[in-house]
């Protein structure tokens, strides 16, 4: 449950920063897809 709260806060902070592409990377990392992480 805390994870969801933290995720929501992070998304809000990213949105306030200027809707950076970090939100997409966060969502992709949640799915554990091979992105820029290198895994």
N, CA, C and O atoms as a MOPAC input file, in Angstrom:
PM7 MOZYME 1SCF
protein

 N      0.84900 1    -1.19800 1     0.00000 1
 C      0.00000 1     0.00000 1     0.00000 1
 C      0.88200 1     1.24400 1     0.00000 1
 O      0.61100 1     2.20200 1    -0.72400 1
 N      1.93000 1     1.23000 1     0.80500 1
 C      2.83600 1     2.38700 1     0.84000 1
 C      3.47400 1     2.59500 1    -0.52600 1
 O      3.74000 1     3.72700 1    -0.93000 1
 N      3.71700 1     1.49900 1    -1.23400 1
 C      4.33600 1     1.61000 1    -2.56100 1
 C      3.46600 1     2.47000 1    -3.47200 1
 O      3.97500 1     3.32500 1    -4.19700 1
 N      2.16200 1     2.24400 1    -3.43600 1
 C      1.25500 1     3.02200 1    -4.28200 1
 C      1.30700 1     4.49300 1    -3.89800 1
 O      1.32000 1     5.36200 1    -4.76900 1
 N      1.33700 1     4.77300 1    -2.62100 1
 C      1.38800 1     6.17000 1    -2.15800 1
 C      2.67600 1     6.83000 1    -2.64300 1
 O      2.65600 1     7.94900 1    -3.15500 1
 N      3.78600 1     6.13300 1    -2.47900 1
 C      5.08000 1     6.68000 1    -2.91800 1
 C      5.06700 1     6.91200 1    -4.42600 1
 O      5.52400 1     7.95000 1    -4.90400 1
 N      4.54200 1     5.94300 1    -5.17100 1
 C      4.48400 1     6.08300 1    -6.63000 1
 C      3.65800 1     7.30800 1    -7.01100 1
 O      4.03200 1     8.06000 1    -7.91100 1
 N      2.54400 1     7.50500 1    -6.32800 1
 C      1.68300 1     8.66100 1    -6.63100 1
 C      2.44400 1     9.95800 1    -6.36700 1
 O      2.39300 1    10.88800 1    -7.17200 1
 N      3.14400 1    10.01600 1    -5.24300 1
 C      3.90700 1    11.23400 1    -4.91200 1
 C      4.97600 1    11.48600 1    -5.97100 1
 O      5.16300 1    12.61600 1    -6.42200 1
 N      5.67000 1    10.42700 1    -6.36000 1
 C      6.73300 1    10.57200 1    -7.37100 1
 C      6.14700 1    11.10000 1    -8.67600 1
 O      6.71700 1    11.99300 1    -9.30200 1
 N      5.01000 1    10.54800 1    -9.08100 1
 C      4.38400 1    10.99000 1   -10.33800 1
 C      3.99700 1    12.46600 1   -10.23700 1
 O      4.17600 1    13.22500 1   -11.19000 1
 N      3.47200 1    12.86500 1    -9.09400 1
 C      3.08200 1    14.28100 1    -8.91100 1
 C      4.31900 1    15.17200 1    -8.99200 1
 O      4.30000 1    16.21800 1    -9.64000 1
 N      5.39400 1    14.74700 1    -8.32600 1
 C      6.62300 1    15.55700 1    -8.34900 1
 C      7.14000 1    15.66900 1    -9.77600 1
 O      7.55000 1    16.74700 1   -10.20600 1
 N      7.12400 1    14.56900 1   -10.50600 1
 C      7.58900 1    14.60300 1   -11.90300 1
 C      6.71400 1    15.54000 1   -12.72100 1
 O      7.22000 1    16.30400 1   -13.54300 1
 N      5.41300 1    15.48800 1   -12.50400 1
 C      4.48700 1    16.34700 1   -13.25500 1
 C      4.77600 1    17.81200 1   -12.94600 1
 O      4.73800 1    18.65800 1   -13.84000 1
 N      5.06300 1    18.11000 1   -11.68400 1
 C      5.34900 1    19.49300 1   -11.30200 1
 C      6.67100 1    19.95700 1   -11.90900 1
 O      6.84700 1    21.14000 1   -12.19900 1
 N      7.59200 1    19.02500 1   -12.09700 1
 C      8.89800 1    19.39000 1   -12.67300 1
 C      8.74500 1    19.83700 1   -14.11500 1
 O      9.57600 1    20.58900 1   -14.62300 1
 N      7.70100 1    19.38700 1   -14.77300 1
 C      7.50000 1    19.78900 1   -16.16300 1
 C      7.19200 1    18.59200 1   -17.03900 1
 O      7.53500 1    18.57300 1   -18.22100 1
 N      6.54200 1    17.58400 1   -16.45500 1
 C      6.17900 1    16.37600 1   -17.21100 1
 C      7.37800 1    15.83000 1   -17.96500 1
 O      7.34000 1    15.66800 1   -19.18500 1
 N      8.43300 1    15.55200 1   -17.23100 1
 C      9.62500 1    15.00000 1   -17.88700 1
 C      9.36900 1    13.54700 1   -18.30200 1
 O      8.44900 1    12.90700 1   -17.79300 1
 N     10.18500 1    13.03100 1   -19.22700 1
 C     10.02200 1    11.63900 1   -19.68700 1
 C     10.34200 1    10.62600 1   -18.58600 1
 O     10.27600 1     9.41900 1   -18.81700 1
 N     10.68400 1    11.10500 1   -17.40500 1
 C     10.99900 1    10.19300 1   -16.30600 1
 C      9.78500 1     9.36800 1   -15.90900 1
 O      9.92100 1     8.23300 1   -15.45300 1
 N      8.59400 1     9.94100 1   -16.08200 1
 C      7.37100 1     9.21800 1   -15.72800 1
 C      7.26100 1     7.95100 1   -16.57900 1
 O      6.92600 1     6.87900 1   -16.07600 1
 N      7.55000 1     8.09400 1   -17.87800 1
 C      7.45400 1     6.91600 1   -18.75500 1
 C      8.48800 1     5.87800 1   -18.33900 1
 O      8.19100 1     4.68400 1   -18.29700 1
 N      9.69200 1     6.32600 1   -18.03300 1
 C     10.73600 1     5.38400 1   -17.62600 1
 C     10.31500 1     4.68100 1   -16.34400 1
 O     10.55600 1     3.48500 1   -16.18000 1
 N      9.68300 1     5.42400 1   -15.43200 1
 C      9.23600 1     4.82300 1   -14.18100 1
 C      8.19900 1     3.73200 1   -14.45800 1
 O      8.26400 1     2.64200 1   -13.89100 1
 N      7.25300 1     4.03800 1   -15.32900 1
 C      6.19500 1     3.07400 1   -15.64200 1
 C      6.81000 1     1.83800 1   -16.30100 1
 O      6.41300 1     0.70900 1   -16.01100 1
 N      7.77700 1     2.06000 1   -17.18300 1
 C      8.39400 1     0.91500 1   -17.86500 1
 C      9.20800 1     0.09000 1   -16.88500 1
 O      9.21200 1    -1.13900 1   -16.95000 1
 N      9.89500 1     0.76400 1   -15.98100 1
 C     10.72200 1     0.02900 1   -15.01900 1
 C      9.81400 1    -0.81700 1   -14.12500 1
 O     10.20800 1    -1.87900 1   -13.64300 1
 N      8.58800 1    -0.32300 1   -13.91400 1
 C      7.64800 1    -1.08900 1   -13.09200 1
 C      7.34900 1    -2.43100 1   -13.75800 1
 O      7.16300 1    -3.44500 1   -13.08600 1
 N      7.30600 1    -2.41700 1   -15.10900 1
 C      7.02600 1    -3.65800 1   -15.83400 1
 C      8.29900 1    -4.48000 1   -16.00800 1
 O      8.25600 1    -5.59100 1   -16.53700 1
 N      9.41700 1    -3.94300 1   -15.57000 1
 C     10.71400 1    -4.63300 1   -15.68500 1
 C     11.04300 1    -4.91900 1   -17.14600 1
 O     11.53100 1    -6.00000 1   -17.47500 1
 N     10.78000 1    -3.96200 1   -18.01100 1
 C     11.10200 1    -4.15900 1   -19.42300 1
 C     12.51800 1    -3.66600 1   -19.70700 1
 O     12.98000 1    -2.71400 1   -19.07800 1
 N     13.20700 1    -4.30400 1   -20.64300 1
 C     14.57600 1    -3.88700 1   -20.99700 1
 C     14.58300 1    -2.48400 1   -21.58400 1
 O     14.29600 1    -2.29500 1   -22.76600 1
 N     14.91100 1    -1.50700 1   -20.75500 1
 C     14.91900 1    -0.11900 1   -21.22200 1
 C     16.35100 1     0.40700 1   -21.19300 1
 O     17.27900 1    -0.24500 1   -21.67300 1
 N     16.50800 1     1.59200 1   -20.62400 1
 C     17.85600 1     2.16000 1   -20.51600 1
 C     18.56900 1     1.63600 1   -19.27500 1
 O     19.71600 1     2.00000 1   -19.01800 1
 N     17.90200 1     0.79300 1   -18.51400 1
 C     18.51400 1     0.25100 1   -17.30600 1
 C     19.69300 1    -0.64000 1   -17.68400 1
 O     20.68600 1    -0.71100 1   -16.96000 1
 N     19.57300 1    -1.32200 1   -18.83100 1
 C     20.65500 1    -2.18400 1   -19.28800 1
 C     20.44200 1    -3.62300 1   -18.86000 1
 O     21.29600 1    -4.47900 1   -19.09200 1
 N     19.29500 1    -3.89500 1   -18.23000 1
 C     19.01100 1    -5.28300 1   -17.80600 1
 C     18.19700 1    -5.97200 1   -18.86800 1
 O     17.84800 1    -7.14300 1   -18.71600 1

